Every structure is written in structure tokens, then in C-alpha cells.
Amino acid sequence: MTQPQSVWNHVRGFENYSLCDWPGRPCSVIFLGGCNLRCPTCHNGTLAWDMRSLHVMPEKELKSYLRNRAAWLDGITITGGEPTCVPALGELLYEIRKFKLPIKMDSNGMRPEIIEDVLSFGLADVFAVDVKGPYHKYPELTGNAVSEVAARANLDKVFAMAEANPDAFYFRLTKVPGLTVEDIETARSYLPSGFSLKLQDYVEPRRENAQPDHETRRPVGNVV
């Protein structure tokens, strides 16, 4: 299948080998540009809102690397930015599936219909979904991109999917400035029974326009 340029044009970062982006699995990490939120504490601001200032990762080189190294990898993480905002995301995931590697997709959970489509077509195995805080703080935490009502409605849909597919989801929260212990406990209370909330320390970017990954706040790598 020939990939539309609009899909691969969003591939703006690539980490060839990571031991921490998918807990328990050595993986490659593909960073997709664009996001539907404007979180003031975002570590990936350039990637999220100004991806054109970053180089496109060459499709042929990326595929060649994955093809040659598939035997040494246990999976591929798709992160951002926000993957659910990428046009024709399913086409991209379909191409990556050809390497017969498990796929984890990171998401802020605000486009549950896209997550549902990806899940139903078997294009990803695991979804790491951010719960940013209590619903009433979502406007503050997302740069007024999401209302309290919308945050609740969207995450309720994601939580319902997680209940039906418990092995396919885990949830995480970054302890950004302004979140209290009570806020974190409130966010934890939203999760379906049997799920835990992975807490991540907030770390200031180590350099201007740093683009660290969600799990360890590490700069984006380049295609090798």
C-alpha cells in the first residue's frame, strides 16, 4: 500500500532503541507531530505545535531500520504530540504492522473514537493513556483546550474500553506543578477497578525545545 504523504509527513522523530518507553519491552519509538491540546507544561511543544520546524524522518530509512532490527525489538511505541490527531493514522499503523511487532500507542484520551477504531482493527496492542488530573482542572492543565465536561465524557469512554480490554490499557499521570496530593487521588479514583495509576515526576526540560518521551523525559532520537 502506498502511504499518503500526509501520514509520513507527521513522522518527526525516531528513537531507534529504548528500554523505558514501553515498560518491560525494548522498543523503537516513533514520534508524530501535532496535538489537540495546549498544555502549558508540555515537554514536546515543538513537536506538538510546530512540527514543521523539525525534520521529517525519511520513510525508507525508518522502514529499513525496523526491517533489519525487528529480531532485536519487542515492540514499537507510537507517541507524539498526539497520535490520534494524525490524518490516516490507521494507514501508518497498518504499514508498521507489517514488521510483525507489537505496537503501543500513547494518547491523551481526548479522541476516544480514534482509540476505539485502532483497537477494533487490531492496529495496536497496548494504549498508554494520560489522566492529567481531576476533571475540573482540565481547562487549566490543557491550555483551555478541553472543558471539564468533555474531559469526563472522553475518559469515561476510554475507561469503558479498558474495562472490556484490561490487558490493552494502562494509565499514567505526570505530577505537573499545580497538582496536589488530593488532585492525584481524585484522578486515581476515576480508573476502572483493577487498574493502577502510574505516576511520573515532572522534570523541567533540559534544553530549549527539548522533546523528551513520556516515560523518562529523554530527548527524541534520530533515525539511525
C-alpha positions in Angstrom: 0.0 0.0 0.0 1.4 3.4 -1.0 1.3 5.8 2.0 -0.2 9.2 1.6 2.4 11.9 2.2 0.1 13.4 4.8 0.8 10.4 7.1 4.5 10.2 6.8 4.8 13.9 6.9 3.9 13.7 10.6 6.8 11.4 11.5 9.1 14.0 13.0 11.2 11.9 15.4 12.5 8.4 15.9 14.3 6.7 18.8 15.9 3.6 17.4 16.1 1.7 20.7 14.5 2.4 24.1 14.4 0.3 27.3 11.9 2.6 29.0 9.2 3.8 26.7 7.3 0.5 27.0 7.9 -0.9 30.4 9.3 -4.4 30.1 9.8 -4.2 26.3 12.8 -3.0 24.3 11.3 -1.0 21.6 11.7 1.7 18.9 9.8 4.9 19.3 8.1 6.9 16.5 7.2 10.5 17.3 4.3 12.0 15.4 3.8 15.8 15.2 0.6 17.7 16.1 -1.6 17.8 19.1 -5.2 18.8 20.1 -4.1 20.2 23.5 -2.1 23.2 24.5 -0.8 22.0 27.9 1.4 24.8 29.4 3.7 22.2 31.0 4.2 20.3 27.7 7.7 18.9 27.1 7.0 18.3 23.5 5.9 21.8 22.5 7.8 22.0 19.2 6.7 18.6 18.1 3.1 19.2 19.2 2.6 22.7 17.8 5.4 23.5 15.3 6.4 20.1 13.8 7.4 21.8 10.5 10.5 23.2 12.3 11.6 19.6 12.8 12.9 17.3 10.0 10.7 14.6 8.6 12.0 11.2 9.4 12.6 9.5 6.0 10.1 6.7 5.4 12.5 4.4 3.6 15.2 4.8 6.3 12.8 4.2 9.1 11.3 1.1 7.5 14.7 -0.2 6.6 15.9 0.1 10.2 12.8 -1.7 11.5 13.1 -4.4 9.0 16.7 -5.1 9.8 16.3 -4.8 13.6 12.9 -6.5 14.1 14.5 -9.6 15.6 16.1 -7.5 18.4 13.0 -5.5 19.3 10.0 -6.4 21.3 7.7 -3.7 20.0 7.2 -0.2 18.7 5.8 2.8 20.6 3.8 5.4 18.7 3.9 8.7 20.6 3.7 12.4 20.0 2.5 15.1 20.0 -0.8 13.2 19.9 -1.1 10.2 17.6 -4.9 10.3 17.4 -4.7 13.7 15.6 -2.7 12.4 12.7 -4.7 12.0 9.4 -4.8 8.4 8.2 -3.2 7.1 11.4 -4.6 3.7 10.6 -2.7 3.6 7.3 0.5 4.3 9.2 -0.1 1.7 11.8 -1.0 -0.9 9.1 2.3 -0.3 7.4 4.2 -0.7 10.8 2.2 -3.9 11.5 4.0 -5.5 8.5 7.1 -5.8 10.7 5.1 -8.2 13.0 6.0 -6.3 16.1 3.6 -5.4 19.0 2.6 -1.7 19.0 1.9 0.5 21.9 0.2 3.9 21.3 0.4 6.8 23.7 -2.6 9.1 23.9 -4.2 11.9 25.9 -7.5 10.1 25.6 -9.4 13.1 24.2 -10.3 11.4 20.9 -11.7 8.1 22.2 -13.3 7.3 18.8 -9.9 7.0 17.2 -8.6 4.8 20.0 -11.7 2.6 19.5 -11.1 2.3 15.8 -7.4 1.4 16.3 -8.4 -1.2 18.9 -11.2 -2.7 16.9 -9.0 -3.2 13.8 -6.1 -4.7 15.8 -3.7 -2.0 14.8 -2.2 -1.5 18.3 -1.8 -3.9 21.3 -1.5 -1.5 24.2 -2.6 2.0 24.9 -0.9 4.2 27.4 -3.4 6.9 28.3 -2.7 10.1 30.2 -5.0 11.1 33.0 -3.9 14.7 33.6 -5.7 15.4 36.8 -9.2 15.9 38.2 -11.7 16.8 35.6 -12.3 20.3 36.9 -8.7 21.2 36.3 -8.6 20.0 32.7 -9.1 23.5 31.3 -6.1 24.8 33.3 -4.0 21.7 32.5 -4.7 21.7 28.8 -4.5 25.4 28.0 -8.3 25.7 27.8 -8.4 23.1 25.0 -10.7 20.7 26.9 -13.6 21.5 29.2 -14.4 19.6 32.4 -17.5 18.1 30.7 -15.5 17.0 27.6 -12.7 15.5 29.7 -15.1 13.4 31.7 -17.1 12.2 28.7 -13.9 11.3 26.7 -12.2 9.5 29.5 -15.3 7.7 30.5 -15.4 6.2 27.0 -11.7 5.2 27.3 -12.3 3.6 30.8 -15.2 1.6 29.3 -12.8 0.3 26.6 -10.2 -0.6 29.3 -12.8 -2.5 31.3 -13.6 -4.6 28.3 -10.0 -5.0 27.3 -8.0 -4.9 30.6 -4.7 -6.1 29.0 -4.7 -3.4 26.4 -4.6 -0.3 28.6 -2.7 1.4 31.3 -2.9 4.9 32.7 -0.4 7.4 33.9 -0.3 10.9 35.4 2.6 13.4 35.4 2.9 15.4 38.6 3.0 18.8 37.0 3.2 22.0 39.0 -0.2 22.8 40.5 -1.4 19.3 41.1 -2.0 18.5 44.8 -1.9 15.1 46.5 -5.7 15.4 46.6 -5.9 16.1 42.9 -3.9 12.9 42.2 -6.1 10.8 44.4 -9.2 12.2 42.7 -7.7 11.3 39.3 -6.8 7.8 40.6 -10.5 7.3 41.7 -11.7 7.7 38.1 -9.9 4.5 36.9 -11.8 1.3 36.5 -11.5 -1.4 39.1 -8.2 -3.3 38.9 -6.2 -0.5 37.2 -3.4 1.4 38.8 -2.2 4.9 38.0 1.4 5.2 37.0 2.8 8.4 38.5 5.6 10.3 36.6 7.7 13.0 38.1 7.6 16.3 36.3 11.1 17.3 35.2 11.9 20.7 33.6 13.2 20.3 30.0 17.0 20.0 30.0 17.3 22.3 26.9 15.2 24.7 25.0 12.7 22.8 22.7 13.6 19.5 24.3 11.4 16.7 23.1 11.6 14.0 25.7 9.5 10.9 25.7 6.6 10.5 28.1 8.1 7.8 30.3 11.6 9.2 31.1 11.7 12.8 29.7 14.5 12.0 27.3 15.3 13.9 24.1 13.9 12.4 20.9 16.5 10.5 18.9 17.2 10.5 15.2 16.9 7.8 12.5 20.0 5.5 12.6 
